Amino acid sequence: MVAVDGATGEEIWRFDPGSPTSQRGIFYWANPPNGKGDRIVFTSGHELMALLASSGKLDPSFGAGGVISIADSCKVPVVVFDNTVVIAGAQRHVYGYDATSGKQLWVFHTVPEAGEFGSDTWLNPEPGASANAWSGISLDEERGIAYVPTASPKPNFMGNLNYGRNLFANCIIAIDVRTGERLWHFQELRHDIWDKDVSAPPVLTTITRAGKRIDVVAQVTKSGNTLLLDRVAGKPIFPFRLRRAPTSTIPRMRTWPYQPDVELPEPFGTQAYTLDDVTDISPESRQYILDMFEKD
């Protein structure tokens, strides 16, 4: 971890955590409630660390001498609300930790456990089945809500495993940071067998629609969709339609009968591939693709 003067490029301080840090960013915690000076908070393996932003030294008021042991590694920046640090597990689940004591306050199971809401959407979960949050989370600092996008059911591409709709895979989940309770969820794909993760941190913004200002979550996905949802209620701003999807002919491969057909905002990625799209860069290349069409 290195702090660099943005004007001169000179190094200010350097800290070696001893193991790789979070791969997709860190969190700058301004004005922490129980410490003096801003902090840099990040994960390193199965540890959560806080450095004093001014010096790069471990903050002694954070956990045990600046370090908290955590249940899972984390690839993305954490977020902090009040004194709770929210961690999206690299393997599965979302966790809340007390920044002072290091105590785990809550866990939200991205694959629901027996008796929890959504557990009936996994008909035969594989041992260790997961729906991890690898792409980043966002925080509504006024409401104390963390918005968590999730990936496809693991293992990827295996439609003959984890039968069912598979909540909370391929979802945006709104979690109350104070309690760890799910406020709402919105699932784009059902029983994803294509690894079409919700693949970016949610963008929190405000739009004007029908003369009203609405706080929204704007979420792009691997499918080329932009999901625009009310930030508090989780409802789509525009109609969200499901349509009949093709079924697989592969033995034991079960596909979900209905998948989203998003009209607005218009998809930014290609949603279909037809004979009109077959390459004509050369006769050989064109015939190669046509042969693939005939196999299907």
MIPARO-185950 format. One record per residue (C-alpha): residue number from 1; residue in three letters; x negated, y negated, z negated. Coordinates in Angstrom, 1 decimal, padded with zeros to 4 digits. Example, Ala and Ser with C-alpha at 12.3 -4.5 7.8 and 13.67 -1.06 7.14 Angstrom:
residues 2
{num=1 | residu=ala | xx=-012.3 | yy=004.5 | zz=-007.8}
{num=2 | residu=ser | xx=-013.7 | yy=001.1 | zz=-007.1}
//
This chain:
residues 296
{num=1 | residu=met | xx=000.0 | yy=000.0 | zz=000.0}
{num=2 | residu=val | xx=-001.6 | yy=-003.3 | zz=001.1}
{num=3 | residu=ala | xx=-000.5 | yy=-006.9 | zz=000.7}
{num=4 | residu=val | xx=-001.8 | yy=-009.2 | zz=003.4}
{num=5 | residu=asp | xx=-001.7 | yy=-013.0 | zz=003.6}
{num=6 | residu=gly | xx=000.7 | yy=-013.7 | zz=006.5}
{num=7 | residu=ala | xx=-001.1 | yy=-016.9 | zz=007.4}
{num=8 | residu=thr | xx=-004.7 | yy=-015.7 | zz=007.5}
{num=9 | residu=gly | xx=-004.5 | yy=-011.9 | zz=007.7}
{num=10 | residu=glu | xx=-006.7 | yy=-011.6 | zz=004.6}
{num=11 | residu=glu | xx=-006.1 | yy=-008.7 | zz=002.2}
{num=12 | residu=ile | xx=-004.7 | yy=-009.8 | zz=-001.1}
{num=13 | residu=trp | xx=-004.5 | yy=-006.5 | zz=-002.9}
{num=14 | residu=arg | xx=-004.5 | yy=-002.7 | zz=-002.2}
{num=15 | residu=phe | xx=-002.9 | yy=000.2 | zz=-004.1}
{num=16 | residu=asp | xx=-003.4 | yy=003.9 | zz=-003.5}
{num=17 | residu=pro | xx=-000.5 | yy=006.0 | zz=-004.8}
{num=18 | residu=gly | xx=-002.4 | yy=009.2 | zz=-004.3}
{num=19 | residu=ser | xx=000.1 | yy=010.7 | zz=-001.8}
{num=20 | residu=pro | xx=001.9 | yy=009.5 | zz=001.3}
{num=21 | residu=thr | xx=004.4 | yy=006.6 | zz=000.8}
{num=22 | residu=ser | xx=007.9 | yy=006.4 | zz=002.2}
{num=23 | residu=gln | xx=007.6 | yy=006.6 | zz=006.0}
{num=24 | residu=arg | xx=010.2 | yy=004.0 | zz=007.0}
{num=25 | residu=gly | xx=009.7 | yy=001.0 | zz=004.7}
{num=26 | residu=ile | xx=009.6 | yy=-000.4 | zz=001.1}
{num=27 | residu=phe | xx=012.0 | yy=-002.5 | zz=-001.0}
{num=28 | residu=tyr | xx=011.1 | yy=-006.0 | zz=-002.3}
{num=29 | residu=trp | xx=012.9 | yy=-006.5 | zz=-005.6}
{num=30 | residu=ala | xx=013.2 | yy=-010.2 | zz=-006.3}
{num=31 | residu=asn | xx=014.0 | yy=-011.4 | zz=-009.8}
{num=32 | residu=pro | xx=014.3 | yy=-008.0 | zz=-011.6}
{num=33 | residu=pro | xx=016.5 | yy=-008.3 | zz=-014.7}
{num=34 | residu=asn | xx=014.1 | yy=-006.7 | zz=-017.2}
{num=35 | residu=gly | xx=010.7 | yy=-007.8 | zz=-016.0}
{num=36 | residu=lys | xx=008.6 | yy=-010.8 | zz=-015.1}
{num=37 | residu=gly | xx=007.8 | yy=-011.3 | zz=-011.4}
{num=38 | residu=asp | xx=009.0 | yy=-009.7 | zz=-008.2}
{num=39 | residu=arg | xx=008.3 | yy=-006.0 | zz=-007.5}
{num=40 | residu=ile | xx=007.5 | yy=-003.7 | zz=-004.6}
{num=41 | residu=val | xx=009.5 | yy=-000.5 | zz=-005.1}
{num=42 | residu=phe | xx=008.8 | yy=002.6 | zz=-003.0}
{num=43 | residu=thr | xx=008.6 | yy=006.4 | zz=-003.1}
{num=44 | residu=ser | xx=005.5 | yy=008.5 | zz=-002.9}
{num=45 | residu=gly | xx=006.2 | yy=012.2 | zz=-002.7}
{num=46 | residu=his | xx=008.4 | yy=013.1 | zz=-005.7}
{num=47 | residu=glu | xx=007.6 | yy=009.8 | zz=-007.5}
{num=48 | residu=leu | xx=009.2 | yy=006.4 | zz=-007.5}
{num=49 | residu=met | xx=006.8 | yy=003.5 | zz=-008.1}
{num=50 | residu=ala | xx=007.0 | yy=-000.2 | zz=-008.8}
{num=51 | residu=leu | xx=004.2 | yy=-002.6 | zz=-008.2}
{num=52 | residu=leu | xx=004.0 | yy=-006.2 | zz=-009.4}
{num=53 | residu=ala | xx=004.2 | yy=-008.1 | zz=-006.1}
{num=54 | residu=ser | xx=001.7 | yy=-010.7 | zz=-007.3}
{num=55 | residu=ser | xx=-001.1 | yy=-008.3 | zz=-008.2}
{num=56 | residu=gly | xx=-000.4 | yy=-004.8 | zz=-006.8}
{num=57 | residu=lys | xx=-000.6 | yy=-003.3 | zz=-010.3}
{num=58 | residu=leu | xx=001.9 | yy=-000.8 | zz=-011.6}
{num=59 | residu=asp | xx=004.7 | yy=-002.5 | zz=-013.5}
{num=60 | residu=pro | xx=004.6 | yy=-001.2 | zz=-017.1}
{num=61 | residu=ser | xx=008.3 | yy=-002.0 | zz=-017.7}
{num=62 | residu=phe | xx=009.3 | yy=000.3 | zz=-014.9}
{num=63 | residu=gly | xx=009.9 | yy=004.0 | zz=-015.9}
{num=64 | residu=ala | xx=006.7 | yy=005.5 | zz=-017.5}
{num=65 | residu=gly | xx=004.0 | yy=002.9 | zz=-016.7}
{num=66 | residu=gly | xx=005.4 | yy=002.1 | zz=-013.3}
{num=67 | residu=val | xx=006.3 | yy=005.6 | zz=-012.2}
{num=68 | residu=ile | xx=009.6 | yy=007.6 | zz=-012.2}
{num=69 | residu=ser | xx=009.7 | yy=011.3 | zz=-011.3}
{num=70 | residu=ile | xx=012.5 | yy=012.0 | zz=-008.8}
{num=71 | residu=ala | xx=014.4 | yy=015.1 | zz=-007.7}
{num=72 | residu=asp | xx=013.6 | yy=014.8 | zz=-003.9}
{num=73 | residu=ser | xx=011.2 | yy=013.0 | zz=-001.7}
{num=74 | residu=cys | xx=012.5 | yy=010.0 | zz=000.3}
{num=75 | residu=lys | xx=011.6 | yy=008.8 | zz=003.8}
{num=76 | residu=val | xx=013.4 | yy=005.4 | zz=003.7}
{num=77 | residu=pro | xx=013.4 | yy=002.3 | zz=001.6}
{num=78 | residu=val | xx=015.2 | yy=002.5 | zz=-001.7}
{num=79 | residu=val | xx=017.7 | yy=-000.2 | zz=-002.7}
{num=80 | residu=val | xx=018.1 | yy=-001.7 | zz=-006.2}
{num=81 | residu=phe | xx=021.2 | yy=-003.1 | zz=-007.7}
{num=82 | residu=asp | xx=021.1 | yy=-004.5 | zz=-011.3}
{num=83 | residu=asn | xx=018.9 | yy=-001.9 | zz=-012.9}
{num=84 | residu=thr | xx=019.8 | yy=001.1 | zz=-010.7}
{num=85 | residu=val | xx=017.5 | yy=002.4 | zz=-008.0}
{num=86 | residu=val | xx=019.3 | yy=004.3 | zz=-005.2}
{num=87 | residu=ile | xx=017.3 | yy=007.0 | zz=-003.4}
{num=88 | residu=ala | xx=018.4 | yy=008.9 | zz=-000.3}
{num=89 | residu=gly | xx=016.9 | yy=012.4 | zz=-000.5}
{num=90 | residu=ala | xx=014.8 | yy=013.5 | zz=002.4}
{num=91 | residu=gln | xx=016.3 | yy=017.0 | zz=002.1}
{num=92 | residu=arg | xx=019.8 | yy=016.3 | zz=000.7}
{num=93 | residu=his | xx=022.0 | yy=014.2 | zz=-001.7}
{num=94 | residu=val | xx=021.8 | yy=010.6 | zz=-002.9}
{num=95 | residu=tyr | xx=020.5 | yy=009.7 | zz=-006.4}
{num=96 | residu=gly | xx=020.7 | yy=006.8 | zz=-008.8}
{num=97 | residu=tyr | xx=017.9 | yy=006.2 | zz=-011.4}
{num=98 | residu=asp | xx=017.6 | yy=003.7 | zz=-014.3}
{num=99 | residu=ala | xx=014.7 | yy=001.5 | zz=-013.4}
{num=100 | residu=thr | xx=013.7 | yy=001.1 | zz=-017.1}
{num=101 | residu=ser | xx=014.1 | yy=004.5 | zz=-018.6}
{num=102 | residu=gly | xx=013.6 | yy=006.5 | zz=-015.4}
{num=103 | residu=lys | xx=016.7 | yy=008.6 | zz=-016.3}
{num=104 | residu=gln | xx=018.8 | yy=010.0 | zz=-013.4}
{num=105 | residu=leu | xx=022.1 | yy=008.3 | zz=-013.8}
{num=106 | residu=trp | xx=024.1 | yy=010.1 | zz=-011.1}
{num=107 | residu=val | xx=023.8 | yy=012.2 | zz=-007.9}
{num=108 | residu=phe | xx=026.2 | yy=012.2 | zz=-004.9}
{num=109 | residu=his | xx=026.2 | yy=015.6 | zz=-003.2}
{num=110 | residu=thr | xx=026.1 | yy=015.1 | zz=000.6}
{num=111 | residu=val | xx=027.0 | yy=018.8 | zz=000.8}
{num=112 | residu=pro | xx=029.8 | yy=019.0 | zz=-001.7}
{num=113 | residu=glu | xx=029.5 | yy=021.6 | zz=-004.4}
{num=114 | residu=ala | xx=032.4 | yy=024.0 | zz=-005.4}
{num=115 | residu=gly | xx=035.4 | yy=022.0 | zz=-006.6}
{num=116 | residu=glu | xx=034.2 | yy=018.7 | zz=-005.3}
{num=117 | residu=phe | xx=036.1 | yy=016.7 | zz=-002.6}
{num=118 | residu=gly | xx=035.1 | yy=018.0 | zz=000.8}
{num=119 | residu=ser | xx=033.7 | yy=021.4 | zz=-000.4}
{num=120 | residu=asp | xx=036.5 | yy=023.1 | zz=001.6}
{num=121 | residu=thr | xx=035.0 | yy=021.7 | zz=004.8}
{num=122 | residu=trp | xx=032.0 | yy=024.0 | zz=004.6}
{num=123 | residu=leu | xx=033.4 | yy=027.5 | zz=005.2}
{num=124 | residu=asn | xx=030.2 | yy=029.5 | zz=005.0}
{num=125 | residu=pro | xx=027.4 | yy=027.1 | zz=003.9}
{num=126 | residu=glu | xx=023.9 | yy=028.4 | zz=004.5}
{num=127 | residu=pro | xx=021.7 | yy=028.5 | zz=001.4}
{num=128 | residu=gly | xx=020.1 | yy=025.1 | zz=001.3}
{num=129 | residu=ala | xx=022.5 | yy=023.6 | zz=003.8}
{num=130 | residu=ser | xx=022.0 | yy=019.9 | zz=003.9}
{num=131 | residu=ala | xx=023.1 | yy=016.6 | zz=005.4}
{num=132 | residu=asn | xx=020.2 | yy=014.3 | zz=004.6}
{num=133 | residu=ala | xx=020.0 | yy=010.5 | zz=004.9}
{num=134 | residu=trp | xx=016.8 | yy=010.0 | zz=006.8}
{num=135 | residu=ser | xx=017.6 | yy=006.8 | zz=008.7}
{num=136 | residu=gly | xx=017.9 | yy=004.1 | zz=006.0}
{num=137 | residu=ile | xx=020.5 | yy=002.7 | zz=003.6}
{num=138 | residu=ser | xx=021.9 | yy=-000.8 | zz=003.1}
{num=139 | residu=leu | xx=023.1 | yy=-002.6 | zz=000.0}
{num=140 | residu=asp | xx=026.0 | yy=-005.1 | zz=-000.4}
{num=141 | residu=glu | xx=024.3 | yy=-007.1 | zz=-003.2}
{num=142 | residu=glu | xx=027.5 | yy=-008.9 | zz=-004.2}
{num=143 | residu=arg | xx=029.7 | yy=-005.8 | zz=-004.5}
{num=144 | residu=gly | xx=027.1 | yy=-003.3 | zz=-005.6}
{num=145 | residu=ile | xx=027.9 | yy=-000.9 | zz=-002.8}
{num=146 | residu=ala | xx=025.3 | yy=001.3 | zz=-001.0}
{num=147 | residu=tyr | xx=026.1 | yy=002.3 | zz=002.5}
{num=148 | residu=val | xx=024.4 | yy=005.6 | zz=003.4}
{num=149 | residu=pro | xx=024.3 | yy=007.1 | zz=006.9}
{num=150 | residu=thr | xx=023.8 | yy=010.9 | zz=007.2}
{num=151 | residu=ala | xx=022.5 | yy=013.4 | zz=009.7}
{num=152 | residu=ser | xx=023.9 | yy=016.5 | zz=011.2}
{num=153 | residu=pro | xx=024.3 | yy=019.7 | zz=009.2}
{num=154 | residu=lys | xx=021.1 | yy=021.5 | zz=008.7}
{num=155 | residu=pro | xx=019.8 | yy=023.6 | zz=010.4}
{num=156 | residu=asn | xx=020.2 | yy=021.6 | zz=013.6}
{num=157 | residu=phe | xx=021.9 | yy=023.0 | zz=016.7}
{num=158 | residu=met | xx=023.4 | yy=026.0 | zz=014.9}
{num=159 | residu=gly | xx=027.1 | yy=026.1 | zz=015.6}
{num=160 | residu=asn | xx=027.2 | yy=029.7 | zz=014.4}
{num=161 | residu=leu | xx=026.4 | yy=028.5 | zz=010.8}
{num=162 | residu=asn | xx=028.1 | yy=026.2 | zz=008.4}
{num=163 | residu=tyr | xx=031.5 | yy=026.6 | zz=009.9}
{num=164 | residu=gly | xx=034.0 | yy=023.8 | zz=009.2}
{num=165 | residu=arg | xx=034.2 | yy=020.0 | zz=009.5}
{num=166 | residu=asn | xx=031.1 | yy=019.6 | zz=007.3}
{num=167 | residu=leu | xx=031.6 | yy=016.5 | zz=005.1}
{num=168 | residu=phe | xx=029.5 | yy=014.5 | zz=004.5}
{num=169 | residu=ala | xx=027.3 | yy=015.2 | zz=007.5}
{num=170 | residu=asn | xx=027.5 | yy=012.6 | zz=010.4}
{num=171 | residu=cys | xx=029.1 | yy=010.1 | zz=008.0}
{num=172 | residu=ile | xx=028.7 | yy=006.6 | zz=006.7}
{num=173 | residu=ile | xx=029.3 | yy=006.9 | zz=002.9}
{num=174 | residu=ala | xx=030.1 | yy=003.9 | zz=000.7}
{num=175 | residu=ile | xx=028.9 | yy=004.6 | zz=-002.8}
{num=176 | residu=asp | xx=029.5 | yy=002.5 | zz=-006.0}
{num=177 | residu=val | xx=025.9 | yy=002.0 | zz=-007.3}
{num=178 | residu=arg | xx=027.2 | yy=001.5 | zz=-010.8}
{num=179 | residu=thr | xx=028.8 | yy=005.0 | zz=-011.0}
{num=180 | residu=gly | xx=027.7 | yy=007.0 | zz=-008.0}
{num=181 | residu=glu | xx=031.3 | yy=007.5 | zz=-007.0}
{num=182 | residu=arg | xx=032.3 | yy=007.7 | zz=-003.3}
{num=183 | residu=leu | xx=034.4 | yy=004.7 | zz=-002.4}
{num=184 | residu=trp | xx=035.0 | yy=005.8 | zz=001.1}
{num=185 | residu=his | xx=033.5 | yy=007.8 | zz=004.0}
{num=186 | residu=phe | xx=033.8 | yy=007.7 | zz=007.7}
{num=187 | residu=gln | xx=032.8 | yy=010.7 | zz=009.8}
{num=188 | residu=glu | xx=031.9 | yy=010.2 | zz=013.4}
{num=189 | residu=leu | xx=031.3 | yy=013.8 | zz=014.6}
{num=190 | residu=arg | xx=032.8 | yy=017.0 | zz=013.2}
{num=191 | residu=his | xx=030.7 | yy=020.1 | zz=012.9}
{num=192 | residu=asp | xx=027.9 | yy=018.6 | zz=014.9}
{num=193 | residu=ile | xx=025.9 | yy=021.2 | zz=016.8}
{num=194 | residu=trp | xx=023.9 | yy=018.6 | zz=018.9}
{num=195 | residu=asp | xx=021.9 | yy=016.8 | zz=016.2}
{num=196 | residu=lys | xx=023.8 | yy=013.6 | zz=016.8}
{num=197 | residu=asp | xx=022.8 | yy=011.9 | zz=013.5}
{num=198 | residu=val | xx=024.1 | yy=008.6 | zz=012.3}
{num=199 | residu=ser | xx=020.6 | yy=007.3 | zz=013.0}
{num=200 | residu=ala | xx=019.9 | yy=003.8 | zz=011.8}
{num=201 | residu=pro | xx=020.4 | yy=001.6 | zz=008.7}
{num=202 | residu=pro | xx=023.9 | yy=000.1 | zz=008.6}
{num=203 | residu=val | xx=024.1 | yy=-003.6 | zz=009.4}
{num=204 | residu=leu | xx=026.2 | yy=-005.6 | zz=007.0}
{num=205 | residu=thr | xx=027.8 | yy=-008.7 | zz=008.6}
{num=206 | residu=thr | xx=030.9 | yy=-010.8 | zz=008.9}
{num=207 | residu=ile | xx=033.1 | yy=-011.1 | zz=012.0}
{num=208 | residu=thr | xx=036.2 | yy=-013.1 | zz=013.0}
{num=209 | residu=arg | xx=039.1 | yy=-011.1 | zz=014.3}
{num=210 | residu=ala | xx=042.6 | yy=-012.4 | zz=014.8}
{num=211 | residu=gly | xx=041.6 | yy=-015.6 | zz=013.1}
{num=212 | residu=lys | xx=040.4 | yy=-013.8 | zz=009.9}
{num=213 | residu=arg | xx=036.9 | yy=-013.4 | zz=008.5}
{num=214 | residu=ile | xx=036.2 | yy=-009.7 | zz=007.8}
{num=215 | residu=asp | xx=033.1 | yy=-008.3 | zz=006.1}
{num=216 | residu=val | xx=032.1 | yy=-005.3 | zz=008.1}
{num=217 | residu=val | xx=029.6 | yy=-002.4 | zz=008.5}
{num=218 | residu=ala | xx=028.2 | yy=-002.2 | zz=012.0}
{num=219 | residu=gln | xx=026.7 | yy=001.3 | zz=012.5}
{num=220 | residu=val | xx=025.0 | yy=002.6 | zz=015.6}
{num=221 | residu=thr | xx=024.7 | yy=006.3 | zz=016.2}
{num=222 | residu=lys | xx=022.8 | yy=008.8 | zz=018.4}
{num=223 | residu=ser | xx=025.9 | yy=009.3 | zz=020.4}
{num=224 | residu=gly | xx=025.6 | yy=005.7 | zz=021.7}
{num=225 | residu=asn | xx=028.5 | yy=004.4 | zz=019.6}
{num=226 | residu=thr | xx=028.7 | yy=001.3 | zz=017.5}
{num=227 | residu=leu | xx=031.1 | yy=002.0 | zz=014.6}
{num=228 | residu=leu | xx=032.6 | yy=-001.2 | zz=013.2}
{num=229 | residu=leu | xx=034.2 | yy=-000.6 | zz=009.8}
{num=230 | residu=asp | xx=035.8 | yy=-002.8 | zz=007.2}
{num=231 | residu=arg | xx=033.1 | yy=-003.0 | zz=004.5}
{num=232 | residu=val | xx=035.6 | yy=-002.5 | zz=001.5}
{num=233 | residu=ala | xx=038.2 | yy=-000.2 | zz=002.9}
{num=234 | residu=gly | xx=036.1 | yy=001.8 | zz=005.4}
{num=235 | residu=lys | xx=038.8 | yy=001.5 | zz=008.1}
{num=236 | residu=pro | xx=037.8 | yy=001.0 | zz=011.8}
{num=237 | residu=ile | xx=038.3 | yy=-002.5 | zz=013.1}
{num=238 | residu=phe | xx=039.3 | yy=-001.1 | zz=016.5}
{num=239 | residu=pro | xx=041.4 | yy=002.0 | zz=017.1}
{num=240 | residu=phe | xx=039.3 | yy=005.1 | zz=016.7}
{num=241 | residu=arg | xx=040.6 | yy=007.9 | zz=018.9}
{num=242 | residu=leu | xx=039.9 | yy=011.7 | zz=018.8}
{num=243 | residu=arg | xx=040.3 | yy=013.7 | zz=021.9}
{num=244 | residu=arg | xx=040.1 | yy=017.4 | zz=022.8}
{num=245 | residu=ala | xx=036.6 | yy=018.6 | zz=023.1}
{num=246 | residu=pro | xx=035.3 | yy=021.5 | zz=025.3}
{num=247 | residu=thr | xx=034.8 | yy=024.8 | zz=023.5}
{num=248 | residu=ser | xx=031.7 | yy=026.9 | zz=023.6}
{num=249 | residu=thr | xx=031.5 | yy=030.3 | zz=025.4}
{num=250 | residu=ile | xx=028.5 | yy=031.4 | zz=023.3}
{num=251 | residu=pro | xx=029.4 | yy=034.3 | zz=021.0}
{num=252 | residu=arg | xx=029.9 | yy=033.1 | zz=017.4}
{num=253 | residu=met | xx=029.3 | yy=029.5 | zz=018.3}
{num=254 | residu=arg | xx=032.2 | yy=027.6 | zz=017.0}
{num=255 | residu=thr | xx=032.8 | yy=024.0 | zz=018.2}
{num=256 | residu=trp | xx=035.2 | yy=021.6 | zz=016.5}
{num=257 | residu=pro | xx=038.4 | yy=021.1 | zz=018.7}
{num=258 | residu=tyr | xx=038.4 | yy=017.3 | zz=018.5}
{num=259 | residu=gln | xx=035.6 | yy=014.7 | zz=018.7}
{num=260 | residu=pro | xx=035.6 | yy=010.9 | zz=018.8}
{num=261 | residu=asp | xx=036.3 | yy=009.0 | zz=022.0}
{num=262 | residu=val | xx=035.2 | yy=005.5 | zz=021.1}
{num=263 | residu=glu | xx=036.5 | yy=002.7 | zz=023.3}
{num=264 | residu=leu | xx=035.6 | yy=-000.4 | zz=021.4}
{num=265 | residu=pro | xx=032.9 | yy=-001.6 | zz=020.8}
{num=266 | residu=glu | xx=032.0 | yy=-000.1 | zz=024.2}
{num=267 | residu=pro | xx=029.4 | yy=002.7 | zz=023.9}
{num=268 | residu=phe | xx=025.9 | yy=001.5 | zz=024.7}
{num=269 | residu=gly | xx=024.8 | yy=005.0 | zz=025.8}
{num=270 | residu=thr | xx=025.9 | yy=007.3 | zz=028.5}
{num=271 | residu=gln | xx=028.9 | yy=009.4 | zz=027.5}
{num=272 | residu=ala | xx=029.2 | yy=011.8 | zz=030.4}
{num=273 | residu=tyr | xx=027.0 | yy=013.3 | zz=033.1}
{num=274 | residu=thr | xx=028.7 | yy=014.2 | zz=036.4}
{num=275 | residu=leu | xx=027.7 | yy=015.3 | zz=039.9}
{num=276 | residu=asp | xx=027.6 | yy=011.6 | zz=040.8}
{num=277 | residu=asp | xx=024.7 | yy=011.2 | zz=038.4}
{num=278 | residu=val | xx=022.5 | yy=013.9 | zz=039.9}
{num=279 | residu=thr | xx=019.2 | yy=012.7 | zz=041.0}
{num=280 | residu=asp | xx=018.3 | yy=012.1 | zz=044.6}
{num=281 | residu=ile | xx=014.6 | yy=011.3 | zz=043.9}
{num=282 | residu=ser | xx=013.7 | yy=014.3 | zz=046.1}
{num=283 | residu=pro | xx=015.6 | yy=017.2 | zz=047.7}
{num=284 | residu=glu | xx=013.8 | yy=019.6 | zz=045.4}
{num=285 | residu=ser | xx=014.7 | yy=017.7 | zz=042.2}
{num=286 | residu=arg | xx=018.3 | yy=017.3 | zz=043.3}
{num=287 | residu=gln | xx=018.7 | yy=021.0 | zz=044.0}
{num=288 | residu=tyr | xx=017.1 | yy=021.9 | zz=040.7}
{num=289 | residu=ile | xx=019.8 | yy=019.9 | zz=038.9}
{num=290 | residu=leu | xx=022.6 | yy=021.2 | zz=041.1}
{num=291 | residu=asp | xx=021.5 | yy=024.8 | zz=040.3}
{num=292 | residu=met | xx=021.9 | yy=023.9 | zz=036.5}
{num=293 | residu=phe | xx=025.4 | yy=022.6 | zz=037.2}
{num=294 | residu=glu | xx=026.3 | yy=025.9 | zz=038.9}
{num=295 | residu=lys | xx=025.1 | yy=027.9 | zz=035.9}
{num=296 | residu=asp | xx=027.5 | yy=026.0 | zz=033.7}
//
